[in-house]
Amino acid sequence: MTLQPCRRSFPPNRHSSSTHQLSAHSHEYSCSAIILWRCITAAIEWPFFRFTTMKCLFNKNTTSSSHSIWPLYGAAFAMAISLSVWWTTMPFIIRNIGGSEEHVGYTWALNMLGYMCSLLVAGAVLGQHNPRNTTRTATVTICAAAIVMLALVYHALSCNYIASQFHIWMVIAAGIIAGSAMSLFWPFLMSWVSADFEGPALNRRLGTYNGAWSGAAIIGPLLGCLLVDSNTLLPIVTAAVCLVICFVFLTIARDGSLHTSLFEKTSQATVAGYENFSSLLRFRWLARIALFCSWACLGVSRSQFALLFTEMGFSETWFGIIITIFGICNFSVMTAAGRFAFWHFKSVLLLTVPVLLSMSLLLIIFGHSLAVFILAFVIMGCAFGFAYSSHLYYGACGSRRRSKQMVIHEATLSLGVIISSGAGGYLAKNVSLYSPYWFAVVALCVGFITQAVILLSGLSAEK
């Protein structure tokens, strides 16, 4: 008989069993807590990382673009302040050194003639350069022309060379140099601002850009007329200081479209939301004629009316106030046009521009009170702002060759000033003081008839 070891069975250990159960439950609880914690952190962190990722992806077109574009708006503002102070007071500066109505008309006409002629060669000579270098070169040249003009006016006044033909024509020549250099500023700056944008984003950028320079046109005329009322030299000094500020803005500007050249090789034939290119082309011409009419009206009112206004007994300061009111209306319309799109491709609105401008000129011809003149410039400012915004938008949208469209834009307005200011100065000197305004009214009627012919022929072609 074999003895086997006795195996004593012990009762189960209650403490050991409960310990294992507790550890199992604790493990389950810890796993559940970890899972819960990870879910909570994921719920919190996912939107944050998604926002950060999206911000990094789209930062080039939104936040970074907004921060990098403001120096360009500042440059447009400073340049517009300089020009509005300078050229609003130019009729009074020419008059104070002995110039006639004819000299006043030729001053702005030849300034814009130099601007337009230089536009024709700007693309061929400097089209390969980026806007930053070109606009800075233009600013330095314009500032040098202002300093030369300052020296000429100072010499004429201090040495009593009043009505000296040499000094008058040298001042006009300095204005021609400034106008020629201006062709290297506005087209390049406008293409820099609008490059790589289309649709609503383009409209907002152009609206802000127009608001920047037209806002300066509110401040500049009043400031310039207050200065010239006390000293003939102060407007030119102020213009030179503003040009230095403009140069500083252009120096600190950084933008993604830095290497945009004046004439790009590619083009796009369709417009977002409006694929009928023939209709777009028709609206460009309607807006182009409206732009020409508005600047033809402005060329007469800003040059010849300045002298007529003071001959009626009003001061230069009041003329500055009227031009400031014009600038407020212009600024308001341009800002609204950049924020709303209901006016896009509405031909009736473009046809009203010559009508409203003619109405403002008739008020100037037959009105002899300050209230009537203010009403005339309110109407003129609203029509002017809409014509400018319309042509800028129709020229830029749907085209990659935007700098070329900007050159056409600037050449069109220059032609309006050249014809109206030059002819107005000649007529005021040799015919009568009111003949320049009648000349402008006839030009506006011709523009309206041309618009109507283009519109009717385009509609019949589509049918």
C-alpha positions as CSV (number, residue, x, y, z in Angstrom):
1,M,0.0,0.0,0.0
2,T,1.5,3.2,-1.1
3,L,1.1,6.1,1.1
4,Q,0.4,9.3,-0.7
5,P,1.1,12.7,0.8
6,C,-1.7,14.2,2.5
7,R,-3.1,17.3,0.6
8,R,-4.7,19.5,3.0
9,S,-7.2,21.7,1.5
10,F,-7.3,25.2,2.9
11,P,-10.4,27.3,2.7
12,P,-10.2,30.1,0.3
13,N,-8.6,33.3,1.6
14,R,-11.2,36.0,1.6
15,H,-8.7,38.8,1.9
16,S,-6.8,37.7,-1.1
17,S,-9.9,37.3,-3.2
18,S,-11.1,40.8,-2.4
19,T,-7.7,42.2,-3.1
20,H,-7.7,40.7,-6.6
21,Q,-11.2,42.0,-7.3
22,L,-10.3,45.5,-6.1
23,S,-7.2,45.5,-8.3
24,A,-9.3,44.4,-11.2
25,H,-11.9,47.0,-10.6
26,S,-9.2,49.6,-10.1
27,H,-7.6,48.7,-13.4
28,E,-11.0,49.0,-15.1
29,Y,-11.6,52.3,-13.4
30,S,-8.2,53.6,-14.4
31,C,-8.7,52.5,-18.0
32,S,-12.1,54.2,-18.1
33,A,-10.6,57.4,-16.6
34,I,-7.8,57.4,-19.2
35,I,-10.3,56.9,-22.0
36,L,-12.6,59.6,-20.6
37,W,-9.7,62.0,-20.2
38,R,-8.5,61.4,-23.7
39,C,-11.9,62.0,-25.1
40,I,-12.2,65.3,-23.2
41,T,-8.7,66.5,-24.2
42,A,-9.4,65.5,-27.8
43,A,-12.7,67.4,-27.8
44,I,-10.8,70.5,-26.5
45,E,-7.7,70.2,-28.6
46,W,-9.2,69.3,-31.9
47,P,-10.9,72.6,-32.7
48,F,-7.8,74.4,-31.5
49,F,-5.4,72.4,-33.7
50,R,-7.9,72.7,-36.6
51,F,-8.1,76.5,-36.2
52,T,-4.3,76.7,-36.0
53,T,-3.9,74.5,-39.1
54,M,-6.4,76.4,-41.1
55,K,-4.9,79.6,-39.9
56,C,-1.5,78.5,-41.1
57,L,-2.9,77.3,-44.4
58,F,-4.9,80.4,-45.2
59,N,-2.7,83.0,-43.4
60,K,-1.2,84.1,-46.7
61,N,-4.6,85.3,-48.0
62,T,-6.1,86.8,-44.8
63,T,-4.3,87.8,-41.7
64,S,-0.8,88.1,-43.1
65,S,-2.2,89.8,-46.2
66,S,-4.1,92.3,-44.1
67,H,-1.0,93.2,-42.0
68,S,1.2,93.5,-45.1
69,I,-1.1,95.5,-47.2
70,W,-1.6,98.5,-44.9
71,P,1.7,100.2,-45.8
72,L,0.5,100.3,-49.4
73,Y,-2.7,102.0,-48.3
74,G,-0.6,104.4,-46.3
75,A,1.6,105.2,-49.3
76,A,-1.5,105.9,-51.4
77,F,-2.8,108.2,-48.6
78,A,0.4,110.1,-48.2
79,M,0.9,110.6,-52.0
80,A,-2.7,111.7,-52.4
81,I,-2.3,114.2,-49.5
82,S,0.8,115.6,-51.3
83,L,-0.9,115.9,-54.7
84,S,-4.2,117.4,-53.3
85,V,-2.3,120.0,-51.3
86,W,0.0,120.8,-54.2
87,W,-2.3,120.9,-57.2
88,T,-5.4,122.3,-55.5
89,T,-3.3,125.4,-54.7
90,M,-1.4,125.5,-58.0
91,P,-3.8,128.0,-59.6
92,F,-3.2,130.4,-56.7
93,I,0.6,129.8,-56.8
94,I,0.7,130.6,-60.5
95,R,-1.4,133.7,-60.0
96,N,0.7,134.9,-57.1
97,I,3.9,134.8,-59.3
98,G,2.1,136.7,-62.0
99,G,0.6,134.0,-64.2
100,S,-2.6,134.3,-66.2
101,E,-5.6,132.0,-66.7
102,E,-3.9,130.5,-69.7
103,H,-0.8,129.6,-67.6
104,V,-3.0,128.0,-65.0
105,G,-4.7,125.9,-67.6
106,Y,-1.5,124.9,-69.2
107,T,0.1,124.0,-65.8
108,W,-2.2,121.0,-65.1
109,A,-2.7,120.1,-68.7
110,L,1.1,119.8,-69.3
111,N,1.5,118.0,-66.0
112,M,-1.0,115.3,-67.1
113,L,0.4,115.3,-70.6
114,G,3.8,114.3,-69.2
115,Y,2.1,111.7,-67.1
116,M,0.2,110.2,-70.0
117,C,3.2,110.1,-72.4
118,S,5.3,108.5,-69.7
119,L,2.6,105.8,-69.2
120,L,3.1,104.7,-72.8
121,V,6.8,103.9,-72.2
122,A,6.7,102.8,-68.6
123,G,5.8,99.2,-69.4
124,A,8.5,98.8,-72.1
125,V,11.3,100.5,-70.1
126,L,10.5,99.5,-66.5
127,G,8.0,96.7,-66.8
128,Q,10.4,94.1,-65.5
129,H,11.0,95.8,-62.2
130,N,9.0,95.1,-59.1
131,P,6.5,97.7,-57.9
132,R,8.4,98.5,-54.7
133,N,11.5,99.7,-56.4
134,T,9.6,101.6,-59.1
135,T,7.3,103.4,-56.8
136,R,10.1,104.5,-54.6
137,T,12.0,105.8,-57.6
138,A,8.9,107.8,-58.6
139,T,8.5,109.2,-55.2
140,V,12.1,110.5,-55.0
141,T,11.8,112.1,-58.4
142,I,8.5,113.8,-57.6
143,C,10.0,115.1,-54.3
144,A,13.0,116.5,-56.2
145,A,10.6,118.3,-58.7
146,A,8.7,119.8,-55.7
147,I,11.9,121.1,-54.2
148,V,12.9,122.7,-57.5
149,M,9.5,124.3,-57.8
150,L,9.8,125.6,-54.2
151,A,13.1,127.2,-55.1
152,L,11.7,128.9,-58.2
153,V,8.6,130.3,-56.5
154,Y,10.8,131.5,-53.6
155,H,13.2,133.2,-55.9
156,A,10.3,134.8,-57.9
157,L,8.7,136.2,-54.8
158,S,11.8,137.3,-52.8
159,C,13.5,139.0,-55.8
160,N,10.2,140.5,-57.1
161,Y,10.3,138.6,-60.4
162,I,6.5,138.8,-60.6
163,A,5.1,137.9,-64.1
164,S,8.5,136.6,-65.2
165,Q,7.9,134.2,-68.1
166,F,11.1,132.4,-67.2
167,H,10.0,131.6,-63.7
168,I,6.4,130.7,-64.7
169,W,7.4,128.3,-67.4
170,M,10.2,126.7,-65.2
171,V,7.5,126.1,-62.6
172,I,5.4,124.5,-65.3
173,A,8.4,122.4,-66.4
174,A,8.9,121.2,-62.8
175,G,5.2,120.1,-62.9
176,I,5.8,118.2,-66.1
177,I,8.7,116.3,-64.5
178,A,6.5,115.5,-61.5
179,G,3.7,114.3,-63.7
180,S,6.1,112.1,-65.8
181,A,7.4,110.5,-62.7
182,M,3.9,109.9,-61.4
183,S,3.4,107.3,-64.2
184,L,5.8,105.1,-62.3
185,F,3.7,105.3,-59.1
186,W,-0.1,104.8,-59.5
187,P,-0.2,102.0,-62.1
188,F,2.4,100.0,-60.2
189,L,0.8,100.6,-56.8
190,M,-2.6,99.6,-58.1
191,S,-1.3,96.4,-59.6
192,W,0.5,95.7,-56.4
193,V,-2.6,96.1,-54.3
194,S,-4.9,94.0,-56.6
195,A,-2.5,91.3,-57.6
196,D,-3.7,87.6,-57.1
197,F,-7.2,88.7,-56.0
198,E,-10.6,88.2,-57.7
199,G,-14.3,88.6,-57.0
200,P,-15.4,90.0,-53.6
201,A,-11.8,90.1,-52.3
202,L,-10.7,92.2,-55.2
203,N,-13.7,94.5,-54.7
204,R,-12.8,95.0,-51.0
205,R,-9.2,95.7,-51.8
206,L,-10.0,98.2,-54.4
207,G,-12.6,99.8,-52.2
208,T,-10.1,100.2,-49.3
209,Y,-7.4,101.5,-51.8
210,N,-9.9,104.0,-53.2
211,G,-10.9,105.0,-49.6
212,A,-7.3,105.6,-48.7
213,W,-6.5,108.1,-51.5
214,S,-9.9,109.7,-51.7
215,G,-9.9,110.1,-47.9
216,A,-6.7,112.1,-48.4
217,A,-8.5,114.2,-51.0
218,I,-10.8,115.3,-48.2
219,I,-8.0,116.7,-46.0
220,G,-5.6,117.9,-48.6
221,P,-7.6,120.7,-50.4
222,L,-8.7,122.4,-47.2
223,L,-5.2,122.1,-45.7
224,G,-3.6,123.5,-48.9
225,C,-6.0,126.4,-49.2
226,L,-5.5,127.4,-45.6
227,L,-1.7,127.3,-46.1
228,V,-1.7,129.2,-49.4
229,D,-4.0,131.9,-47.9
230,S,-1.2,132.7,-45.4
231,N,2.0,131.8,-47.5
232,T,2.5,130.8,-51.1
233,L,5.3,128.5,-50.3
234,L,3.7,126.4,-47.5
235,P,1.7,124.1,-49.8
236,I,4.8,123.0,-51.7
237,V,6.7,122.4,-48.4
238,T,3.8,120.3,-47.1
239,A,3.7,118.3,-50.4
240,A,7.4,117.5,-50.1
241,V,7.1,116.4,-46.5
242,C,4.2,114.1,-47.4
243,L,6.3,112.6,-50.2
244,V,9.0,111.7,-47.7
245,I,6.3,109.9,-45.6
246,C,5.1,108.1,-48.7
247,F,8.7,106.9,-49.3
248,V,8.9,105.5,-45.8
249,F,5.6,103.5,-46.2
250,L,6.9,102.0,-49.5
251,T,10.2,101.0,-47.8
252,I,8.5,99.1,-45.0
253,A,5.9,97.5,-47.3
254,R,6.1,93.7,-47.6
255,D,3.6,91.8,-49.8
256,G,3.2,88.5,-51.5
257,S,2.9,90.1,-54.9
258,L,6.3,91.9,-54.5
259,H,7.6,90.7,-57.9
260,T,4.6,91.6,-59.9
261,S,5.7,93.2,-63.2
262,L,3.9,95.9,-65.0
263,F,2.8,93.7,-68.0
264,E,2.1,90.1,-67.3
265,K,2.0,87.5,-70.1
266,T,-1.1,85.7,-69.2
267,S,-4.7,86.7,-69.4
268,Q,-8.1,85.5,-68.4
269,A,-11.1,86.0,-70.6
270,T,-13.9,85.3,-68.1
271,V,-15.2,87.1,-65.0
272,A,-16.3,85.3,-61.9
273,G,-20.1,85.4,-62.0
274,Y,-20.2,87.0,-65.4
275,E,-18.8,84.8,-68.2
276,N,-20.0,86.9,-71.1
277,F,-16.8,88.6,-72.1
278,S,-18.3,90.8,-74.8
279,S,-20.7,92.3,-72.2
280,L,-17.7,92.9,-69.9
281,L,-15.9,94.7,-72.7
282,R,-18.9,96.8,-73.4
283,F,-19.1,97.8,-69.7
284,R,-15.4,98.7,-69.7
285,W,-16.0,101.2,-72.5
286,L,-19.1,102.6,-70.9
287,A,-17.1,103.1,-67.7
288,R,-14.1,104.5,-69.7
289,I,-16.2,107.2,-71.2
290,A,-17.7,108.0,-67.8
291,L,-14.2,108.3,-66.4
292,F,-13.1,110.6,-69.2
293,C,-16.2,112.8,-68.7
294,S,-15.6,113.0,-64.9
295,W,-12.0,114.1,-65.2
296,A,-12.8,116.5,-68.0
297,C,-15.3,118.2,-65.7
298,L,-12.8,118.1,-62.9
299,G,-10.1,119.6,-65.1
300,V,-12.2,122.7,-65.6
301,S,-13.5,123.1,-62.1
302,R,-10.2,122.6,-60.3
303,S,-8.2,125.0,-62.5
304,Q,-10.4,127.7,-64.0
305,F,-13.1,127.8,-61.3
306,A,-10.5,128.4,-58.6
307,L,-9.7,131.8,-60.2
308,L,-13.3,132.6,-61.1
309,F,-14.4,131.8,-57.5
310,T,-11.9,134.2,-55.9
311,E,-12.7,136.9,-58.5
312,M,-16.3,136.8,-57.2
313,G,-15.0,137.8,-53.8
314,F,-14.7,134.4,-52.1
315,S,-11.5,133.5,-50.3
316,E,-9.1,130.6,-51.1
317,T,-10.1,129.0,-47.8
318,W,-13.7,128.8,-49.0
319,F,-12.5,127.2,-52.2
320,G,-10.7,124.6,-50.1
321,I,-13.9,123.9,-48.1
322,I,-15.8,123.3,-51.4
323,I,-13.2,120.9,-52.7
324,T,-13.2,119.2,-49.3
325,I,-17.0,118.7,-49.6
326,F,-16.3,117.3,-53.1
327,G,-13.8,114.9,-51.5
328,I,-16.2,113.8,-48.8
329,C,-18.8,112.8,-51.5
330,N,-16.2,111.2,-53.6
331,F,-14.8,109.2,-50.6
332,S,-18.3,108.1,-49.5
333,V,-19.3,106.8,-53.0
334,M,-16.0,105.0,-53.5
335,T,-16.1,103.4,-50.0
336,A,-19.7,102.2,-50.6
337,A,-18.8,100.9,-54.1
338,G,-16.0,98.8,-52.5
339,R,-18.4,97.3,-49.9
340,F,-21.5,96.6,-52.1
341,A,-21.8,94.8,-55.4
342,F,-25.4,95.7,-56.5
343,W,-24.1,98.2,-59.0
344,H,-22.0,95.7,-61.0
345,F,-23.1,95.5,-64.6
346,K,-25.9,98.1,-64.3
347,S,-25.6,100.2,-67.5
348,V,-28.2,102.8,-66.4
349,L,-26.0,103.9,-63.6
350,L,-23.1,104.6,-66.0
351,L,-25.3,106.6,-68.3
352,T,-26.3,108.9,-65.5
353,V,-22.7,110.0,-64.9
354,P,-22.5,112.5,-67.8
355,V,-26.0,113.8,-67.0
356,L,-25.1,114.6,-63.4
357,L,-21.8,116.1,-64.3
358,S,-23.5,118.4,-66.9
359,M,-26.0,119.4,-64.2
360,S,-23.1,120.4,-61.8
361,L,-21.5,122.5,-64.6
362,L,-24.8,124.3,-65.3
363,L,-25.1,125.2,-61.6
364,I,-21.6,126.7,-61.8
365,I,-22.4,128.7,-64.9
366,F,-25.7,130.1,-63.7
367,G,-25.1,130.1,-59.9
368,H,-23.6,133.0,-58.1
369,S,-24.1,132.0,-54.4
370,L,-22.0,129.8,-52.2
371,A,-24.9,127.3,-51.6
372,V,-25.3,126.7,-55.3
373,F,-21.6,126.1,-55.8
374,I,-21.6,123.6,-52.8
375,L,-24.5,121.8,-54.4
376,A,-22.7,121.6,-57.7
377,F,-19.6,120.0,-56.1
378,V,-21.7,117.6,-54.1
379,I,-23.3,116.3,-57.4
380,M,-19.9,116.3,-59.1
381,G,-18.2,114.4,-56.3
382,C,-20.8,111.6,-56.2
383,A,-20.7,111.2,-60.0
384,F,-16.9,111.3,-60.0
385,G,-16.5,108.7,-57.3
386,F,-18.9,106.2,-59.1
387,A,-17.2,106.7,-62.5
388,Y,-13.7,106.1,-61.0
389,S,-14.7,103.0,-59.0
390,S,-16.6,101.6,-62.0
391,H,-13.8,101.8,-64.4
392,L,-11.3,100.5,-61.9
393,Y,-13.4,97.5,-61.2
394,Y,-14.4,96.6,-64.8
395,G,-10.8,97.0,-65.9
396,A,-9.3,94.8,-63.1
397,C,-11.9,92.0,-62.9
398,G,-11.4,89.0,-65.1
399,S,-7.9,90.0,-66.3
400,R,-4.5,88.9,-65.2
401,R,-2.9,91.8,-67.1
402,R,-4.1,94.3,-64.5
403,S,-1.2,96.6,-64.8
404,K,-2.1,97.2,-68.4
405,Q,-5.6,98.0,-67.4
406,M,-4.3,100.4,-64.8
407,V,-2.3,102.2,-67.4
408,I,-5.4,102.5,-69.6
409,H,-7.3,103.8,-66.5
410,E,-4.7,106.5,-65.8
411,A,-4.3,107.4,-69.5
412,T,-8.0,107.9,-69.8
413,L,-8.3,110.3,-66.9
414,S,-5.1,112.1,-68.0
415,L,-6.6,112.7,-71.4
416,G,-9.7,114.2,-69.8
417,V,-7.6,116.7,-67.8
418,I,-5.3,117.5,-70.7
419,I,-8.2,118.4,-73.1
420,S,-10.4,120.3,-70.5
421,S,-7.7,122.1,-68.6
422,G,-5.6,123.1,-71.7
423,A,-8.7,124.2,-73.7
424,G,-10.2,125.8,-70.7
425,G,-7.2,127.9,-70.0
426,Y,-7.1,129.1,-73.7
427,L,-10.8,129.8,-73.8
428,A,-10.8,131.7,-70.5
429,K,-7.9,133.9,-71.7
430,N,-9.1,134.6,-75.2
431,V,-12.9,134.1,-75.3
432,S,-14.7,134.5,-71.9
433,L,-14.5,133.3,-68.3
434,Y,-17.5,131.0,-68.7
435,S,-16.5,129.5,-72.1
436,P,-14.5,126.6,-70.5
437,Y,-17.6,125.3,-68.7
438,W,-19.7,125.4,-71.9
439,F,-16.9,123.5,-73.6
440,A,-17.0,120.8,-70.9
441,V,-20.8,120.6,-71.2
442,V,-20.5,119.9,-74.9
443,A,-17.8,117.2,-74.2
444,L,-20.2,115.6,-71.7
445,C,-23.0,115.5,-74.2
446,V,-20.8,113.8,-76.8
447,G,-19.8,111.3,-74.1
448,F,-23.4,110.5,-73.3
449,I,-24.3,110.0,-76.9
450,T,-21.3,107.7,-77.4
451,Q,-22.3,105.7,-74.4
452,A,-25.9,105.3,-75.7
453,V,-24.6,104.1,-79.1
454,I,-22.3,101.5,-77.5
455,L,-25.0,100.2,-75.2
456,L,-27.7,100.0,-78.0
457,S,-25.3,98.3,-80.5
458,G,-24.2,95.8,-77.9
459,L,-27.8,94.9,-76.9
460,S,-28.8,94.5,-80.5
461,A,-25.8,92.3,-81.2
462,E,-26.7,90.0,-78.3
463,K,-30.3,89.6,-79.6
